Amino acid sequence: MSRDYYAALEINRNASDAEIKKSYRQLALKYHPHNNGQPGACDKFNELAEAYDVLSDPRKKATYDKFGEEGLKGGIPPEAAANGAWSSRYVYHGNPDKTFRQFFGGDNPFADFHTACRADVNIGFGGLRGRGIKKQDPPIERDLHLALEDLFYGSTKKIKISRRVINEDGHASSIKDKILTITVKPGWNEGMHITFPKEGDQGPNNIPADIIFTVRHKPHPWFTRQNNNLVYTANISLEQALTGFSVEVVTLDGRLLNIPVNDIVHPQYSKVVTGEGMPSSSNPATRGDLIIRFNTHYPEKLSAEKKRLLKQALAL
C-alpha cells in the first residue's frame, strides 16, 4: 500500500510549509527514541523523517502530490515534471537522525542521547559537535539530455535546482532555488560529466554533495552519432543499388548535400563523406565524417518476363 506522508505528519493535503514544519517538530520530539520508549517509536520516528524529507522539498512534494509514492520513487519522464517537480527516482537516505539534526540546526534537545534507531550508527548530537570530521554527502547524479544541434554548435543550458541552505543564524535552514548554468561546448560526447561542487543540501554536520550532470544524446530524426562521426541511413531500391543514384542529406547546420553513389551497393557498403560529422571537443575546427548506410528494398515478386530479362542483364 502506498504511504500517506500527510497522514504520517497528521496534516491535511493543503497544509502550508509552516504547518508541515510545526507538525514535524511536535511529532519528532514526541516519538524520538530518547523521549519515547514505547514499541514502534523508532518506526514512527523514521516514518516522520521520510515524510518531512519529501513534503518540505517543493520539487519532491509536487511529484508526490501528482503521482503519489509510486511516481516519486519510480521516477517520471522529465517532460511530465511540470513546475520544477522532481523527475528522478527518489530514494530516502534512511537516517532519521540526519533529518532531525538538520531540522533543529544541529542543536540536540537530548544532548547525551545516542541513536537507537539504526544499528550501524552511534552518533551523539551534542558533545562532539564542532569537533567531529564532517563527511561529504554522496554525489547527486542527473542526466543532461542534449540535442545533436546543441552539441554541434554549442549552447547554454540553465537548470533550476531547489536545495536546503543554512540561514544566516547558522542554525535553522530553508529551501531556496538556484540556477545552475552549463555552457555546452561543441563536440561534447555522450557520457561526459559536468560537476558543480558542493551544490547539494547544506547542513551543520555535513559537506554538501556535488551535483553531477551526465551528457546524454536526445534521439535525432535522421542522424545517430558514433564518436565524432554522424551516421545517416538512406532507403534505396534494388535498381538504385545496382545502377547508381544520388543521396540528398540536410546537415545539422542546414546545408543540402547532394552525394553521388556510383558503386554497387552491397549489404556491407557505406559511403563516407569526409569532414561532415561532429566537431571535435578538443579542436572544434576539426570534424568527423558523415557515414551513409543503405537500406535496400527488394521487390516482393517478379514476373517470369522480368526474371528472364534480369538474368539476361546480369549474365552480360
N, C-alpha and C positions, 0 to 999 in steps of 0.2 A: 504494500500500500504506500502511495506517495506521502511524503512527510508534509505536514502543515506547519510551516515556520511561524505563521501568525498565531496559531493555536499554542505553539510551544512558548511564545512570549506573552500569551494571554492578552492579545490586542486584536483589533479588527483590521481588515484589509485597507482601510482608509487612514490608518494611523500615520501621524506625522513623524518626521525624523526625531523630533524631541520626545515624542511618546515612545518610540522604539527604544531610544536611549534610556529613558526613565524606567521602562519595564525591565530591560536587561539589567540595569543597575540593581533594582529591587530583588529580582529573582536570582541573579547570580550571587548576591550576598546571602540570600535565603538558603540556596542549595549548595553553596560552597562546602566541600567536604570538611573543612575546618570548623564550619559553623553548623553542619547538619550531618549527623552520623547515621541517619536513617538509611535502610536499604534502598538502593535506587538513586541515591543523591548524586553519585558520580555520573550515572547515565543521564540524569536530568541536567546536571551542570554542563555536560558535553553537548547535549541537545540544545541548550540555551546558547552556547557559544557558536555552534554552527548556524543556528537561526539568526543570531545577531550578525555574524560574518556576512551572511547573504543580504539581509534586509537593510543593513547600514550602508551597503555599497549600491549606489544608484543603478549601475550597469547590471549587476547581478540581480538586483531586485526587479528591474524592468523585464529581464528574461524570465525570472521565476513567475512574475505576475501573469505573463502572457503564455508561457509554455510549461509552467509547473516544474517540479523537481526533475522529471524525465528530460525535458528540454534543456534545463540548466546543466545537468550532469552529463547528458548525452551529446551536447553541442548542437548548435543550429547554424544554418548557412549564413555567411556574413551578410548577404543581401536581405535576409529576414531580420537582421538585428537593427531595427529602426531606432532612432533617437539614442544611439550610442549604447544599445544593450550589449550584454556580454555574449559573444558568439562561440568562444572556445569552450571545451568541456571544463566544468568547474569541479575541482577536487578539494574538499575540505582538508586543511593541513592536519587535523586530528589532535591538536594540542589546545584544549580549552583554557589552560593556564596562560598561554600566549595571548589569546583574545582578552582574557581577564586583565593581564598586565597592561596591554595596550590601551584598554578602555580606561583604566584607572591611572594612566600615565606613569606606570611603574611604581606607584605608591601601593603598598600592601596593607590592607586593613588587618591582616593576620600575619604580623611581622615574623613570627618564628614558625610559620606553617610550612611544611614540605609536602608537595603534592602526593595525594593518594590515589589519583585517578589514572595515572599512567605508570605502568611498571618500568618503563625504560627511561624515565627521567626522575631526578631528585633535586629540583632547583628551588631554593628559597627565594621569596620575593624581596625580602629585606636585606639585612646584614651585608651581603656581598655586592649590593647594587653600587655601581660606580667603580668597583674594583675587579669585576669579572671580565673575561675576554669576550667581546662581542663576536658573534658569528654572522656571516652574511647569509641572507635568505637565498634559497635556490633560485637560479635564473628563471625569469618568466619568458617563455618562448612563444612567438606568434609567427604565422606565415604572412608574407607580404606578396600579394598576388599582383603581378605587373603584366601589362600587355607588351607584345613584342615591339610595338611602336615606342613605348616608354623606354625600353632597353636599347632601341635603335638610336633615338635622338637624345636620350637623357630626359629627366623630368624632375619635378619637385613634388613630394607627397607630404601632406600634413595629416597626422594621426592624433586624435584626441584620446587621452587616457584619463582615467579617474584613479586617484591614489590617496592613501591616508598620509597626512603630513602632521608633524608635531607643531602645535601652536606656539606663539611667541613666549608663552609662560613656561615652555619646556616640559610640560606635563600632559595636558589634555591634547587630543588630536581631533582632526576633522577631515572630511573628504573634499578634495579640491581637484579641479580639472587642469590639465596641462596639454599643450600642443607640442608634439614631437615632430620635427622637420627632417625629412630624409631627402637628400639630394642624390637622385639616381644618376649614375654615370653611364654614358653609352658603353654598351658591351658587357655590362654586368651579367654573370652567369647564374643559372638556377643553383640554389644551394648556398649562395653567398650569404654571410651573416653580417648584419648591421647591429652594433651593440650600443645601447645607451646606459652607461654605468650608473648604478645606484639610483635608478628612477622608479623603483618599486615602493611599496608601503614603508613609511618611516615608523620607527618605534624607539622607545627609550633604551631597549636592550638588544637591538639588532642593527645590523648594517643592511640598508635597503638592497633588494635584489637588483641585478642588472636586467634590463629588458632587451631581449634579442629577437630581431626580426630576420626571418629566413626568406630569401627571394624565391618565389615560385612563378612559373610561366602560366599566364592565362591562355586557354586554347585560342588558336588563331584560325580564321575561316579556311585558309589555304596553305599556310606555312607551318612546318614544325622545325624546331631548332636542334641541331647537333653540334655542340661546342659553338664555334663561330660560323658554321655553315647553316644555310637555310635549305630545307627540303620541300620541293613542290611536286605534287603528283598530277600528271595530265592524263585524261581519258582519251584514248585514240581507238580508231577502228583497225581491223586487220589489214585493210587496204593501205591505210596510212603507215602502219608498221612496216609494210613491205615496199612501199613506193616513195616514201618521203613526205614531209609536211613541214609546217611552221607552228611553233607554240607561242602564244601571247601570254606574258606574265606581267601583272601590275606589281611593282616593287613596293616596299614599305614606305618609300618616300614619294610614291605616286607616279613614277615613270612607267611607261609601257614598253616592255622589251619584246621584240619580235625575233624569235630564235629559230633558225632553220635546222631541221634534223634530216640529214641525207643518208644516215646509216640505216641498216636493217635493225629494227628494234626487237631484240630478243628478250626473254624474261629477265635476264640479269643486266640488261643495258641501262645506263643512265647517262644523261648529258650534263656536263659540268660547265657552268658559266663563271669564269674566274672574276673574283672581286665584287660579286653582287650579293654577298652574305652579310652577316652582322659585323659591326666594328669590334676591334679588339679592345678589351678594357685597359690594357697596358699602353696601347697606341691606337686611338680611335681612327687615325688616318689609314690604318691597315684593316682590310676587311676580309672576311672569309668568302667562301664560294656559294653560289646557288647551284644546288643539285636537283636536276629534274628527273623524276622517275615516271614510269609509264604503266598505265593500267589498260591493257589491250582487250577490247571487246570482240569476241569471236561470234560469227553468225550462228544462230541456233540450228539451222539446217540449210542445205544446198540442194538445188535441183540436180538431176542427172547431167543436164547440159552444162551447168556451171561447174560441176565436178570435173567433167571432161575437159572443159576449157582451162580450168585451174591446173590440172595435171599436165596439160599440153604446155602451159606457160612455164611451170616450174621445171619441166624437163628440158627446156632450152638452155 
